[in-house]
Amino acid sequence: MVQFLVKRFIGLIFVIICVTFITFILGFKAPGDPIRALLGQHFDPQTYAQLKHQYGLDLPWYQQYYNYITGLFRLNFGYSIHYQGESVWDILKAGVPVSTELGFWGLILTVVIGIPIGIFSALKANTWVDTLNMGTALILYALPSFVLAVFLQLLIVWVDKWTGVEWPVSNWGNPWQYTWTDIQYKLGPILVYSAVSFAYFARLARTTMLEVLRQDYVRTARAKGLLEKVVVYRHALRNALIPLVTVIGLSIGFLVVGVFFIEQIFNIPGIGTTALEAISNRDYPVIQATTVLGAVAVVFGNLIADILYSVVDPRIKAE
């Protein structure tokens, strides 16, 4: 297992380096000049040259990239172009706990609710329970997260109007605090955030469970007279979980993408909102930093999935 983790960690470093290189080249080759855009109507050749030198943009591209990579190994993301003199980490550090909390609870709801519903639907296959669960999951899966977010906001406004509850429709509250006020802010975004992935997990859990229940060893277990719950939970469930564990890492990648829409619609001050603002301001150091954080989240998600894969089925050796 130690050798496996070391190999995965080396692969993680390689993936992050590739991601940083791609984002750097895209920013370097992008049309326009961020320093010129920053100065706007106050353009002055001397000030322009001074700022170019200050941010290292007058150096060759390979030296700029080398400086960026060496800074990353020191956990230094550089300085913002749009917000002069402010480090990128100072801009991101307020949003990282918010986005992490949103992603964490979204993934928890996805797994804790989606998998049991899918398995229950498989056990009740072709009944009204199965039809209702899978029909709901299909609707949620077909609707984009930003459509669900707008629909939920309209519903909250309608409820507030007719009941006077004054449930908030935007913002987040205090990160990792759960007073009643904080829960009111967080509940809606978390539900929308996890809805699409929940539907995916529910349908996948149903499909894999049905496939396992048709296997010969399950029929043999039933023929021996074992109780149905023993057949399901001891023989079928563990094997059905293997494909689900495999896609957990991929689901984290989808969650990272979804955070941009959710944070923008609900006006949540996370890294998704910061990244979109950086794109509109051509603030390349901030764009690169948010891309690296997203890549790290996806790679670690796949690492966790690989470890859990061998835990669920001990016959599988991590290589």
ZIPEPE-V938079 format. One record per run of one state. SS is the DSSP state (~ for helix, > for strand, _ for the rest). FROM is the first residue (numbers start at 1). TO is the last residue. If there is no record, write none. Layout:
BEGIN
ss=[SS SS]
from=[FROM FROM]
to=[TO TO]
END
This chain:
BEGIN
ss=[_ ~ _ ~ _ ~ _ ~ _ > _ > ~ _ ~ _ ~ _ ~ _ ~ _ ~ _ ~ _ ~ _ ~ _]
from=[1 2 30 34 43 45 55 61 74 79 80 87 88 124 128 143 145 164 180 214 216 224 228 247 248 266 271 282 284 313]
to=[1 29 33 42 44 54 60 73 78 79 86 87 123 127 142 144 163 179 213 215 223 227 246 247 265 270 281 283 312 319]
END
